[in-house]
Amino acid sequence: MLRFVVSLLTQQAWVSLGIQKAPGAEDVEQDLPQAKVAIDTLEFVVSKLAPDLESQEKAELDSVLSNLQINYVKRA
């Protein structure tokens, strides 16, 4: 269930950053406050999952989170 939440938050963050189109949307729209909420929530969920993750899974999630954070800073 938490992995599903991670996937949803990741997709929402990319959409809110204006990098991906929302499903069914015509255009890309940027909503930085919403992106921040998704990224911060994702960071919290990943921190809670970390003790139960294998090293490769943790590295992948850390990479996704870092990419989101970098893209947020570039757009903010």
Distance bins in CASP14 RR format, pairs under 12 A and 6 or more apart:
PFRMAT RR
TARGET T0000
AUTHOR 0000-0000-0000
RMODE 2
METHOD distances of the structure
MODEL  1
1 7 0 0 0 0 0 1 0 0 0 0 0
1 8 0 0 0 0 0 1 0 0 0 0 0
1 45 0 0 0 0 0 1 0 0 0 0 0
1 49 0 0 0 0 0 1 0 0 0 0 0
2 8 0 0 0 0 0 1 0 0 0 0 0
2 9 0 0 0 0 0 1 0 0 0 0 0
2 41 0 0 0 0 0 1 0 0 0 0 0
2 42 0 0 0 0 0 1 0 0 0 0 0
2 44 0 0 0 0 0 1 0 0 0 0 0
2 45 1 0 0 1 0 0 0 0 0 0 0
2 46 0 0 0 0 1 0 0 0 0 0 0
2 47 0 0 0 0 0 1 0 0 0 0 0
2 48 1 0 0 1 0 0 0 0 0 0 0
2 49 1 0 1 0 0 0 0 0 0 0 0
2 50 0 0 0 0 0 1 0 0 0 0 0
2 52 0 0 0 0 1 0 0 0 0 0 0
2 53 0 0 0 0 0 1 0 0 0 0 0
2 57 0 0 0 0 0 1 0 0 0 0 0
2 61 0 0 0 0 0 1 0 0 0 0 0
3 9 0 0 0 0 0 1 0 0 0 0 0
3 10 0 0 0 0 0 1 0 0 0 0 0
3 42 0 0 0 0 0 1 0 0 0 0 0
3 45 0 0 0 0 1 0 0 0 0 0 0
3 46 0 0 0 0 0 1 0 0 0 0 0
3 48 0 0 0 0 0 1 0 0 0 0 0
3 49 1 0 0 1 0 0 0 0 0 0 0
3 52 0 0 0 0 0 1 0 0 0 0 0
3 53 0 0 0 0 1 0 0 0 0 0 0
3 57 0 0 0 0 1 0 0 0 0 0 0
3 60 0 0 0 0 0 1 0 0 0 0 0
3 61 0 0 0 0 1 0 0 0 0 0 0
4 10 0 0 0 0 0 1 0 0 0 0 0
4 11 0 0 0 0 0 1 0 0 0 0 0
4 45 0 0 0 0 0 1 0 0 0 0 0
4 49 0 0 0 0 0 1 0 0 0 0 0
5 11 0 0 0 0 0 1 0 0 0 0 0
5 12 0 0 0 0 0 1 0 0 0 0 0
5 38 0 0 0 0 0 1 0 0 0 0 0
5 41 0 0 0 0 1 0 0 0 0 0 0
5 42 0 0 0 0 1 0 0 0 0 0 0
5 44 0 0 0 0 0 1 0 0 0 0 0
5 45 1 0 1 0 0 0 0 0 0 0 0
5 46 0 0 0 0 0 1 0 0 0 0 0
5 48 0 0 0 0 0 1 0 0 0 0 0
5 49 0 0 0 0 1 0 0 0 0 0 0
5 61 0 0 0 0 0 1 0 0 0 0 0
6 12 0 0 0 0 0 1 0 0 0 0 0
6 13 0 0 0 0 0 1 0 0 0 0 0
6 38 0 0 0 0 0 1 0 0 0 0 0
6 39 0 0 0 0 0 1 0 0 0 0 0
6 41 0 0 0 0 1 0 0 0 0 0 0
6 42 1 0 0 1 0 0 0 0 0 0 0
6 43 0 0 0 0 0 1 0 0 0 0 0
6 44 0 0 0 0 0 1 0 0 0 0 0
6 45 1 0 1 0 0 0 0 0 0 0 0
6 46 1 0 0 1 0 0 0 0 0 0 0
6 47 0 0 0 0 0 1 0 0 0 0 0
6 48 0 0 0 0 0 1 0 0 0 0 0
6 49 1 0 0 1 0 0 0 0 0 0 0
6 50 0 0 0 0 0 1 0 0 0 0 0
6 53 0 0 0 0 0 1 0 0 0 0 0
6 57 0 0 0 0 0 1 0 0 0 0 0
6 58 0 0 0 0 0 1 0 0 0 0 0
6 60 0 0 0 0 0 1 0 0 0 0 0
6 61 1 0 0 1 0 0 0 0 0 0 0
6 62 0 0 0 0 0 1 0 0 0 0 0
6 64 0 0 0 0 1 0 0 0 0 0 0
6 65 0 0 0 0 1 0 0 0 0 0 0
6 68 0 0 0 0 0 1 0 0 0 0 0
7 13 0 0 0 0 0 1 0 0 0 0 0
7 14 0 0 0 0 0 1 0 0 0 0 0
7 38 0 0 0 0 0 1 0 0 0 0 0
7 42 0 0 0 0 1 0 0 0 0 0 0
7 45 0 0 0 0 0 1 0 0 0 0 0
7 46 0 0 0 0 0 1 0 0 0 0 0
7 60 0 0 0 0 0 1 0 0 0 0 0
7 61 0 0 0 0 0 1 0 0 0 0 0
7 64 0 0 0 0 1 0 0 0 0 0 0
8 14 0 0 0 0 0 1 0 0 0 0 0
8 15 0 0 0 0 0 1 0 0 0 0 0
8 23 0 0 0 0 0 1 0 0 0 0 0
8 38 0 0 0 0 1 0 0 0 0 0 0
8 41 0 0 0 0 1 0 0 0 0 0 0
8 42 0 0 0 0 1 0 0 0 0 0 0
8 45 0 0 0 0 0 1 0 0 0 0 0
9 15 0 0 0 0 0 1 0 0 0 0 0
9 16 0 0 0 0 0 1 0 0 0 0 0
9 34 0 0 0 0 0 1 0 0 0 0 0
9 35 0 0 0 0 0 1 0 0 0 0 0
9 36 0 0 0 0 0 1 0 0 0 0 0
9 37 0 0 0 0 1 0 0 0 0 0 0
9 38 1 0 1 0 0 0 0 0 0 0 0
9 39 1 0 0 1 0 0 0 0 0 0 0
9 40 0 0 0 0 1 0 0 0 0 0 0
9 41 1 0 1 0 0 0 0 0 0 0 0
9 42 1 0 1 0 0 0 0 0 0 0 0
9 43 0 0 0 0 1 0 0 0 0 0 0
9 44 0 0 0 0 1 0 0 0 0 0 0
9 45 1 0 0 1 0 0 0 0 0 0 0
9 46 0 0 0 0 1 0 0 0 0 0 0
9 49 0 0 0 0 0 1 0 0 0 0 0
9 61 0 0 0 0 0 1 0 0 0 0 0
9 64 0 0 0 0 1 0 0 0 0 0 0
9 65 0 0 0 0 1 0 0 0 0 0 0
9 68 0 0 0 0 1 0 0 0 0 0 0
10 16 0 0 0 0 0 1 0 0 0 0 0
10 17 0 0 0 0 0 1 0 0 0 0 0
10 19 0 0 0 0 0 1 0 0 0 0 0
10 20 0 0 0 0 0 1 0 0 0 0 0
10 35 0 0 0 0 0 1 0 0 0 0 0
10 38 1 0 0 1 0 0 0 0 0 0 0
10 39 0 0 0 0 1 0 0 0 0 0 0
10 41 0 0 0 0 0 1 0 0 0 0 0
10 42 1 0 0 1 0 0 0 0 0 0 0
10 43 0 0 0 0 0 1 0 0 0 0 0
10 45 0 0 0 0 0 1 0 0 0 0 0
10 46 0 0 0 0 0 1 0 0 0 0 0
10 60 0 0 0 0 0 1 0 0 0 0 0
10 61 0 0 0 0 1 0 0 0 0 0 0
10 63 0 0 0 0 0 1 0 0 0 0 0
10 64 1 0 1 0 0 0 0 0 0 0 0
10 65 0 0 0 0 1 0 0 0 0 0 0
10 67 0 0 0 0 1 0 0 0 0 0 0
10 68 1 0 0 1 0 0 0 0 0 0 0
10 71 0 0 0 0 0 1 0 0 0 0 0
11 17 0 0 0 0 0 1 0 0 0 0 0
11 18 0 0 0 0 0 1 0 0 0 0 0
11 19 0 0 0 0 0 1 0 0 0 0 0
11 20 1 0 0 1 0 0 0 0 0 0 0
11 21 0 0 0 0 0 1 0 0 0 0 0
11 22 0 0 0 0 1 0 0 0 0 0 0
11 23 0 0 0 0 1 0 0 0 0 0 0
11 35 0 0 0 0 0 1 0 0 0 0 0
11 38 0 0 0 0 1 0 0 0 0 0 0
11 42 0 0 0 0 0 1 0 0 0 0 0
11 64 0 0 0 0 0 1 0 0 0 0 0
11 68 0 0 0 0 0 1 0 0 0 0 0
12 18 0 0 0 0 0 1 0 0 0 0 0
12 19 0 0 0 0 0 1 0 0 0 0 0
12 20 0 0 0 0 1 0 0 0 0 0 0
12 22 0 0 0 0 1 0 0 0 0 0 0
12 23 0 0 0 0 0 1 0 0 0 0 0
12 31 0 0 0 0 1 0 0 0 0 0 0
12 34 1 0 0 1 0 0 0 0 0 0 0
12 35 0 0 0 0 1 0 0 0 0 0 0
12 36 0 0 0 0 0 1 0 0 0 0 0
12 37 0 0 0 0 1 0 0 0 0 0 0
12 38 1 0 1 0 0 0 0 0 0 0 0
12 39 0 0 0 0 1 0 0 0 0 0 0
12 40 0 0 0 0 0 1 0 0 0 0 0
12 41 0 0 0 0 1 0 0 0 0 0 0
12 42 0 0 0 0 1 0 0 0 0 0 0
12 68 0 0 0 0 0 1 0 0 0 0 0
13 19 0 0 0 0 1 0 0 0 0 0 0
13 20 0 0 0 0 1 0 0 0 0 0 0
13 22 0 0 0 0 0 1 0 0 0 0 0
13 30 0 0 0 0 0 1 0 0 0 0 0
13 31 0 0 0 0 0 1 0 0 0 0 0
13 32 0 0 0 0 0 1 0 0 0 0 0
13 33 0 0 0 0 0 1 0 0 0 0 0
13 34 0 0 0 0 1 0 0 0 0 0 0
13 35 1 0 1 0 0 0 0 0 0 0 0
13 36 0 0 0 0 1 0 0 0 0 0 0
13 37 0 0 0 0 1 0 0 0 0 0 0
13 38 1 1 0 0 0 0 0 0 0 0 0
13 39 1 0 1 0 0 0 0 0 0 0 0
13 40 0 0 0 0 1 0 0 0 0 0 0
13 41 0 0 0 0 1 0 0 0 0 0 0
13 42 1 0 0 1 0 0 0 0 0 0 0
13 43 0 0 0 0 0 1 0 0 0 0 0
13 45 0 0 0 0 0 1 0 0 0 0 0
13 64 0 0 0 0 1 0 0 0 0 0 0
13 65 0 0 0 0 1 0 0 0 0 0 0
13 67 0 0 0 0 1 0 0 0 0 0 0
13 68 1 0 1 0 0 0 0 0 0 0 0
13 69 0 0 0 0 1 0 0 0 0 0 0
13 70 0 0 0 0 0 1 0 0 0 0 0
13 71 0 0 0 0 1 0 0 0 0 0 0
13 72 1 0 0 1 0 0 0 0 0 0 0
13 75 0 0 0 0 0 1 0 0 0 0 0
14 20 1 0 1 0 0 0 0 0 0 0 0
14 21 0 0 0 0 1 0 0 0 0 0 0
14 22 0 0 0 0 1 0 0 0 0 0 0
14 23 0 0 0 0 0 1 0 0 0 0 0
14 28 0 0 0 0 0 1 0 0 0 0 0
14 29 0 0 0 0 0 1 0 0 0 0 0
14 30 0 0 0 0 0 1 0 0 0 0 0
14 31 0 0 0 0 0 1 0 0 0 0 0
14 34 0 0 0 0 0 1 0 0 0 0 0
14 35 0 0 0 0 1 0 0 0 0 0 0
14 38 0 0 0 0 1 0 0 0 0 0 0
14 39 0 0 0 0 0 1 0 0 0 0 0
14 42 0 0 0 0 0 1 0 0 0 0 0
14 64 0 0 0 0 1 0 0 0 0 0 0
14 67 0 0 0 0 1 0 0 0 0 0 0
14 68 1 0 0 1 0 0 0 0 0 0 0
14 71 0 0 0 0 1 0 0 0 0 0 0
14 72 0 0 0 0 0 1 0 0 0 0 0
14 75 0 0 0 0 0 1 0 0 0 0 0
15 21 1 0 0 1 0 0 0 0 0 0 0
15 22 1 0 1 0 0 0 0 0 0 0 0
15 23 0 0 0 0 1 0 0 0 0 0 0
15 24 0 0 0 0 0 1 0 0 0 0 0
15 25 0 0 0 0 1 0 0 0 0 0 0
15 27 0 0 0 0 0 1 0 0 0 0 0
15 28 0 0 0 0 1 0 0 0 0 0 0
15 29 1 0 0 1 0 0 0 0 0 0 0
15 30 0 0 0 0 1 0 0 0 0 0 0
15 31 0 0 0 0 1 0 0 0 0 0 0
15 32 0 0 0 0 0 1 0 0 0 0 0
15 34 0 0 0 0 1 0 0 0 0 0 0
15 35 0 0 0 0 1 0 0 0 0 0 0
15 38 0 0 0 0 1 0 0 0 0 0 0
15 68 0 0 0 0 0 1 0 0 0 0 0
15 71 0 0 0 0 0 1 0 0 0 0 0
16 22 0 0 0 0 1 0 0 0 0 0 0
16 25 0 0 0 0 0 1 0 0 0 0 0
16 28 0 0 0 0 0 1 0 0 0 0 0
16 29 0 0 0 0 1 0 0 0 0 0 0
16 30 1 0 0 1 0 0 0 0 0 0 0
16 31 1 0 1 0 0 0 0 0 0 0 0
16 32 1 0 0 1 0 0 0 0 0 0 0
16 33 0 0 0 0 1 0 0 0 0 0 0
16 34 1 0 1 0 0 0 0 0 0 0 0
16 35 1 1 0 0 0 0 0 0 0 0 0
16 36 0 0 0 0 1 0 0 0 0 0 0
16 37 0 0 0 0 1 0 0 0 0 0 0
16 38 1 0 1 0 0 0 0 0 0 0 0
16 39 0 0 0 0 1 0 0 0 0 0 0
16 40 0 0 0 0 0 1 0 0 0 0 0
16 41 0 0 0 0 0 1 0 0 0 0 0
16 42 0 0 0 0 0 1 0 0 0 0 0
16 68 0 0 0 0 1 0 0 0 0 0 0
16 71 0 0 0 0 0 1 0 0 0 0 0
16 72 0 0 0 0 1 0 0 0 0 0 0
16 75 0 0 0 0 1 0 0 0 0 0 0
16 76 0 0 0 0 0 1 0 0 0 0 0
17 28 0 0 0 0 1 0 0 0 0 0 0
17 29 0 0 0 0 0 1 0 0 0 0 0
17 30 1 0 0 1 0 0 0 0 0 0 0
17 31 0 0 0 0 1 0 0 0 0 0 0
17 32 1 0 0 1 0 0 0 0 0 0 0
17 33 0 0 0 0 0 1 0 0 0 0 0
17 34 0 0 0 0 1 0 0 0 0 0 0
17 35 1 0 1 0 0 0 0 0 0 0 0
17 36 0 0 0 0 1 0 0 0 0 0 0
17 37 0 0 0 0 0 1 0 0 0 0 0
17 38 0 0 0 0 1 0 0 0 0 0 0
17 39 0 0 0 0 1 0 0 0 0 0 0
17 67 0 0 0 0 0 1 0 0 0 0 0
17 68 1 0 0 1 0 0 0 0 0 0 0
17 69 0 0 0 0 0 1 0 0 0 0 0
17 70 0 0 0 0 0 1 0 0 0 0 0
17 71 1 0 1 0 0 0 0 0 0 0 0
17 72 1 0 0 1 0 0 0 0 0 0 0
17 73 0 0 0 0 0 1 0 0 0 0 0
17 74 0 0 0 0 1 0 0 0 0 0 0
17 75 1 0 0 1 0 0 0 0 0 0 0
17 76 0 0 0 0 1 0 0 0 0 0 0
18 25 0 0 0 0 0 1 0 0 0 0 0
18 27 0 0 0 0 1 0 0 0 0 0 0
18 28 1 0 1 0 0 0 0 0 0 0 0
18 29 1 0 0 1 0 0 0 0 0 0 0
18 30 1 0 1 0 0 0 0 0 0 0 0
18 31 1 0 0 1 0 0 0 0 0 0 0
18 32 0 0 0 0 1 0 0 0 0 0 0
18 34 0 0 0 0 0 1 0 0 0 0 0
18 35 1 0 0 1 0 0 0 0 0 0 0
18 38 0 0 0 0 0 1 0 0 0 0 0
18 68 0 0 0 0 0 1 0 0 0 0 0
18 71 0 0 0 0 1 0 0 0 0 0 0
18 72 0 0 0 0 0 1 0 0 0 0 0
18 74 0 0 0 0 0 1 0 0 0 0 0
18 75 1 0 0 1 0 0 0 0 0 0 0
19 28 1 0 0 1 0 0 0 0 0 0 0
19 29 0 0 0 0 0 1 0 0 0 0 0
19 30 0 0 0 0 1 0 0 0 0 0 0
19 31 0 0 0 0 0 1 0 0 0 0 0
19 32 0 0 0 0 0 1 0 0 0 0 0
19 35 0 0 0 0 1 0 0 0 0 0 0
19 67 0 0 0 0 1 0 0 0 0 0 0
19 68 0 0 0 0 1 0 0 0 0 0 0
19 70 0 0 0 0 0 1 0 0 0 0 0
19 71 1 0 0 1 0 0 0 0 0 0 0
19 72 0 0 0 0 0 1 0 0 0 0 0
19 74 0 0 0 0 0 1 0 0 0 0 0
19 75 0 0 0 0 1 0 0 0 0 0 0
20 27 0 0 0 0 0 1 0 0 0 0 0
20 28 1 0 0 1 0 0 0 0 0 0 0
20 29 0 0 0 0 0 1 0 0 0 0 0
20 30 0 0 0 0 0 1 0 0 0 0 0
20 35 0 0 0 0 0 1 0 0 0 0 0
20 68 0 0 0 0 0 1 0 0 0 0 0
20 71 0 0 0 0 0 1 0 0 0 0 0
21 27 1 0 0 1 0 0 0 0 0 0 0
21 28 1 0 1 0 0 0 0 0 0 0 0
21 29 0 0 0 0 1 0 0 0 0 0 0
21 30 0 0 0 0 0 1 0 0 0 0 0
22 28 0 0 0 0 1 0 0 0 0 0 0
22 29 1 0 0 1 0 0 0 0 0 0 0
22 30 0 0 0 0 0 1 0 0 0 0 0
22 31 0 0 0 0 1 0 0 0 0 0 0
22 34 0 0 0 0 0 1 0 0 0 0 0
25 31 0 0 0 0 0 1 0 0 0 0 0
28 75 0 0 0 0 0 1 0 0 0 0 0
29 35 0 0 0 0 0 1 0 0 0 0 0
30 36 0 0 0 0 0 1 0 0 0 0 0
30 71 0 0 0 0 0 1 0 0 0 0 0
30 72 0 0 0 0 0 1 0 0 0 0 0
30 74 0 0 0 0 0 1 0 0 0 0 0
30 75 1 0 0 1 0 0 0 0 0 0 0
30 76 0 0 0 0 0 1 0 0 0 0 0
31 37 0 0 0 0 1 0 0 0 0 0 0
31 38 0 0 0 0 1 0 0 0 0 0 0
31 72 0 0 0 0 0 1 0 0 0 0 0
31 75 0 0 0 0 0 1 0 0 0 0 0
32 38 0 0 0 0 0 1 0 0 0 0 0
32 39 0 0 0 0 0 1 0 0 0 0 0
32 71 0 0 0 0 0 1 0 0 0 0 0
32 72 1 0 0 1 0 0 0 0 0 0 0
32 73 0 0 0 0 0 1 0 0 0 0 0
32 74 0 0 0 0 0 1 0 0 0 0 0
32 75 1 0 0 1 0 0 0 0 0 0 0
32 76 1 0 1 0 0 0 0 0 0 0 0
33 39 0 0 0 0 0 1 0 0 0 0 0
33 40 0 0 0 0 0 1 0 0 0 0 0
33 72 0 0 0 0 0 1 0 0 0 0 0
33 75 0 0 0 0 0 1 0 0 0 0 0
33 76 0 0 0 0 0 1 0 0 0 0 0
34 40 0 0 0 0 0 1 0 0 0 0 0
34 41 0 0 0 0 0 1 0 0 0 0 0
34 72 0 0 0 0 0 1 0 0 0 0 0
35 41 0 0 0 0 0 1 0 0 0 0 0
35 42 0 0 0 0 0 1 0 0 0 0 0
35 68 1 0 0 1 0 0 0 0 0 0 0
35 69 0 0 0 0 0 1 0 0 0 0 0
35 71 0 0 0 0 1 0 0 0 0 0 0
35 72 1 0 1 0 0 0 0 0 0 0 0
35 73 0 0 0 0 0 1 0 0 0 0 0
35 74 0 0 0 0 0 1 0 0 0 0 0
35 75 1 0 0 1 0 0 0 0 0 0 0
35 76 0 0 0 0 1 0 0 0 0 0 0
36 42 0 0 0 0 0 1 0 0 0 0 0
36 43 0 0 0 0 0 1 0 0 0 0 0
36 68 0 0 0 0 0 1 0 0 0 0 0
36 69 0 0 0 0 1 0 0 0 0 0 0
36 71 0 0 0 0 0 1 0 0 0 0 0
36 72 1 0 0 1 0 0 0 0 0 0 0
36 73 0 0 0 0 0 1 0 0 0 0 0
36 75 0 0 0 0 0 1 0 0 0 0 0
36 76 0 0 0 0 1 0 0 0 0 0 0
37 43 0 0 0 0 0 1 0 0 0 0 0
37 44 0 0 0 0 0 1 0 0 0 0 0
37 68 0 0 0 0 0 1 0 0 0 0 0
37 72 0 0 0 0 0 1 0 0 0 0 0
38 44 0 0 0 0 0 1 0 0 0 0 0
38 45 0 0 0 0 0 1 0 0 0 0 0
38 64 0 0 0 0 0 1 0 0 0 0 0
38 65 0 0 0 0 0 1 0 0 0 0 0
38 68 0 0 0 0 1 0 0 0 0 0 0
38 69 0 0 0 0 0 1 0 0 0 0 0
38 71 0 0 0 0 0 1 0 0 0 0 0
38 72 0 0 0 0 1 0 0 0 0 0 0
39 45 0 0 0 0 0 1 0 0 0 0 0
39 46 0 0 0 0 0 1 0 0 0 0 0
39 64 0 0 0 0 0 1 0 0 0 0 0
39 65 1 0 0 1 0 0 0 0 0 0 0
39 66 0 0 0 0 0 1 0 0 0 0 0
39 67 0 0 0 0 0 1 0 0 0 0 0
39 68 1 0 1 0 0 0 0 0 0 0 0
39 69 1 0 0 1 0 0 0 0 0 0 0
39 70 0 0 0 0 0 1 0 0 0 0 0
39 71 0 0 0 0 1 0 0 0 0 0 0
39 72 1 0 1 0 0 0 0 0 0 0 0
39 73 0 0 0 0 0 1 0 0 0 0 0
39 75 0 0 0 0 0 1 0 0 0 0 0
39 76 0 0 0 0 0 1 0 0 0 0 0
40 46 0 0 0 0 0 1 0 0 0 0 0
40 47 0 0 0 0 0 1 0 0 0 0 0
40 65 0 0 0 0 0 1 0 0 0 0 0
40 68 0 0 0 0 0 1 0 0 0 0 0
40 69 0 0 0 0 1 0 0 0 0 0 0
40 72 0 0 0 0 1 0 0 0 0 0 0
41 47 0 0 0 0 0 1 0 0 0 0 0
41 48 0 0 0 0 0 1 0 0 0 0 0
41 65 0 0 0 0 0 1 0 0 0 0 0
41 68 0 0 0 0 0 1 0 0 0 0 0
42 48 0 0 0 0 0 1 0 0 0 0 0
42 49 0 0 0 0 0 1 0 0 0 0 0
42 61 0 0 0 0 1 0 0 0 0 0 0
42 62 0 0 0 0 0 1 0 0 0 0 0
42 64 0 0 0 0 1 0 0 0 0 0 0
42 65 1 0 0 1 0 0 0 0 0 0 0
42 66 0 0 0 0 0 1 0 0 0 0 0
42 67 0 0 0 0 0 1 0 0 0 0 0
42 68 1 0 0 1 0 0 0 0 0 0 0
42 69 0 0 0 0 1 0 0 0 0 0 0
42 72 0 0 0 0 0 1 0 0 0 0 0
43 49 0 0 0 0 0 1 0 0 0 0 0
43 50 0 0 0 0 0 1 0 0 0 0 0
43 61 0 0 0 0 1 0 0 0 0 0 0
43 62 0 0 0 0 1 0 0 0 0 0 0
43 64 0 0 0 0 0 1 0 0 0 0 0
43 65 1 0 1 0 0 0 0 0 0 0 0
43 66 0 0 0 0 0 1 0 0 0 0 0
43 68 0 0 0 0 1 0 0 0 0 0 0
43 69 0 0 0 0 1 0 0 0 0 0 0
43 72 0 0 0 0 0 1 0 0 0 0 0
44 50 0 0 0 0 0 1 0 0 0 0 0
44 65 0 0 0 0 0 1 0 0 0 0 0
45 52 0 0 0 0 0 1 0 0 0 0 0
45 53 0 0 0 0 0 1 0 0 0 0 0
45 61 0 0 0 0 1 0 0 0 0 0 0
45 64 0 0 0 0 0 1 0 0 0 0 0
45 65 0 0 0 0 1 0 0 0 0 0 0
46 52 0 0 0 0 0 1 0 0 0 0 0
46 53 0 0 0 0 1 0 0 0 0 0 0
46 57 0 0 0 0 1 0 0 0 0 0 0
46 58 0 0 0 0 1 0 0 0 0 0 0
46 59 0 0 0 0 0 1 0 0 0 0 0
46 60 0 0 0 0 0 1 0 0 0 0 0
46 61 1 0 1 0 0 0 0 0 0 0 0
46 62 1 0 0 1 0 0 0 0 0 0 0
46 63 0 0 0 0 0 1 0 0 0 0 0
46 64 0 0 0 0 1 0 0 0 0 0 0
46 65 1 0 1 0 0 0 0 0 0 0 0
46 66 0 0 0 0 0 1 0 0 0 0 0
46 68 0 0 0 0 0 1 0 0 0 0 0
46 69 0 0 0 0 0 1 0 0 0 0 0
47 53 0 0 0 0 0 1 0 0 0 0 0
47 58 0 0 0 0 0 1 0 0 0 0 0
47 61 0 0 0 0 1 0 0 0 0 0 0
47 62 0 0 0 0 0 1 0 0 0 0 0
47 65 0 0 0 0 1 0 0 0 0 0 0
48 61 0 0 0 0 0 1 0 0 0 0 0
49 57 0 0 0 0 1 0 0 0 0 0 0
49 58 0 0 0 0 1 0 0 0 0 0 0
49 60 0 0 0 0 0 1 0 0 0 0 0
49 61 1 0 0 1 0 0 0 0 0 0 0
49 62 0 0 0 0 0 1 0 0 0 0 0
49 65 0 0 0 0 0 1 0 0 0 0 0
50 57 0 0 0 0 1 0 0 0 0 0 0
50 58 1 0 1 0 0 0 0 0 0 0 0
50 59 0 0 0 0 0 1 0 0 0 0 0
50 61 0 0 0 0 1 0 0 0 0 0 0
50 62 0 0 0 0 1 0 0 0 0 0 0
50 65 0 0 0 0 0 1 0 0 0 0 0
51 57 0 0 0 0 0 1 0 0 0 0 0
51 58 0 0 0 0 1 0 0 0 0 0 0
52 58 0 0 0 0 1 0 0 0 0 0 0
52 61 0 0 0 0 0 1 0 0 0 0 0
53 59 0 0 0 0 1 0 0 0 0 0 0
53 60 0 0 0 0 1 0 0 0 0 0 0
53 61 1 0 0 1 0 0 0 0 0 0 0
53 62 0 0 0 0 1 0 0 0 0 0 0
54 60 0 0 0 0 1 0 0 0 0 0 0
54 61 0 0 0 0 0 1 0 0 0 0 0
55 61 0 0 0 0 0 1 0 0 0 0 0
55 62 0 0 0 0 0 1 0 0 0 0 0
56 62 0 0 0 0 0 1 0 0 0 0 0
56 63 0 0 0 0 0 1 0 0 0 0 0
57 63 0 0 0 0 0 1 0 0 0 0 0
57 64 0 0 0 0 0 1 0 0 0 0 0
58 64 0 0 0 0 0 1 0 0 0 0 0
58 65 0 0 0 0 0 1 0 0 0 0 0
59 65 0 0 0 0 0 1 0 0 0 0 0
59 66 0 0 0 0 0 1 0 0 0 0 0
60 66 0 0 0 0 0 1 0 0 0 0 0
60 67 0 0 0 0 0 1 0 0 0 0 0
61 67 0 0 0 0 0 1 0 0 0 0 0
61 68 0 0 0 0 0 1 0 0 0 0 0
62 68 0 0 0 0 0 1 0 0 0 0 0
62 69 0 0 0 0 0 1 0 0 0 0 0
63 69 0 0 0 0 0 1 0 0 0 0 0
63 70 0 0 0 0 0 1 0 0 0 0 0
64 70 0 0 0 0 0 1 0 0 0 0 0
64 71 0 0 0 0 0 1 0 0 0 0 0
65 71 0 0 0 0 0 1 0 0 0 0 0
65 72 0 0 0 0 0 1 0 0 0 0 0
66 72 0 0 0 0 0 1 0 0 0 0 0
66 73 0 0 0 0 0 1 0 0 0 0 0
67 73 0 0 0 0 0 1 0 0 0 0 0
67 74 0 0 0 0 0 1 0 0 0 0 0
68 74 0 0 0 0 0 1 0 0 0 0 0
68 75 0 0 0 0 0 1 0 0 0 0 0
69 75 0 0 0 0 0 1 0 0 0 0 0
69 76 0 0 0 0 0 1 0 0 0 0 0
70 76 0 0 0 0 0 1 0 0 0 0 0
END
